[in-house]
Amino acid sequence: VMQDIPPVLSASGNESLPWETKFFDTTAFLGLAMNAAVLAPAVWSPRIQRRSGWYTLVISWIIYSASLILTIGHQIGPEPPAGLCLAQAAILYAAPIL
């Protein structure tokens, strides 16, 4: 059972996310960007040779990283749509098989 984390009020009175949530969001975006940065030179450079298993592994990391950012904006407050949760769960559980 997850505990409800109350939103933090900023100095202006607006709700803001707790630092843990901001840290998670930041690392999820960084993971996606870094994995894409690892893949890009191998895809576009004719001199870089990689085996298909390497491409599969890096692409599965990109898919996994992308699935972590699906619920940004729905982390605090009402529950996200059921379809969004289903899509994220399907991707997260399928990623190790890729």
N, C-alpha and C positions, 0 to 999 in steps of 0.2 A: 504494500500500500504506500503510495507516494504522499508525502505531506504537501499541503498547499503552501507555497512560498509567497508571502505577501509582497506586492510590489513596493519598491522604495520610492518615496517622494523626493524629487529633486528640490533645489532651492526655489525654483519657480513654481513649485506646486504640481508639476506634471509627473505622471508615473514614469519611472525608469526601471530598467531591468537590473536585477542584482548583478554584482560583478562576476559571479560564477557563470551566469548565463552569457554575459558579454564575452567572457574568456572562452567559453565553449564555442560560441558563434564565430569568434575570431579564428580560433584554431581550426574549425571546420572549413572556413573559407581559405585559410592558409594551406591546409592539406590539399584542397582541390586545386588551388593555383600551383602549388609546388609539383604535384603529380602531373598536371598538364605541362608544366615547364620541363619536366623530365622526359615526357613523351614527345613533345614538339620537335626537338632537334633530330630525334631518331626517325621521325616520320618524314621530315622535309629535307634531310641531308642525304644525298645519294651515296656519300662515302661511309655512313654509319650503317653497319650490318648488325641486326639483332635477330634472334630466333623468334618464332611465333609464340613460344611460351612466355617470353619476356613481355611481348606486347599484350598478351592476354592478362598477365599479372598486373601490369601498370594500368590497363583499362579497367580491370576489376577494382583497383584502388580508387580510380577516378569515380566510378559508379558508386562505390561505397561512400566516398567523401561527399558526393553530390546528394546522396540520400540523407545525410546528416543535416543538410541545410533546408530540407523540405518544410520543416515545421517552424522555421524562423518566422516570428510574428504571431505564433500561436502558443508560445511557451508559457506565458502567464495569462491568466484570464479564463474565459470559457474554453471548453474542450475544442480541439480542432475538428474539422469535418472527418467523418468516419472513413471516407474514401482516401483522404490524405494519409491517415494513420495506416490504413491497409496497404497503400502503395509503399510507404516508408518501411513497414514491417516486411513486406515481400522482398524489397530490394536488399534490406539489411540481412535477412536470413538467406537470400540467394547468393550474396556476394562471395562467401567462402567457396561455393561450388564453382564459381567462374574460374 
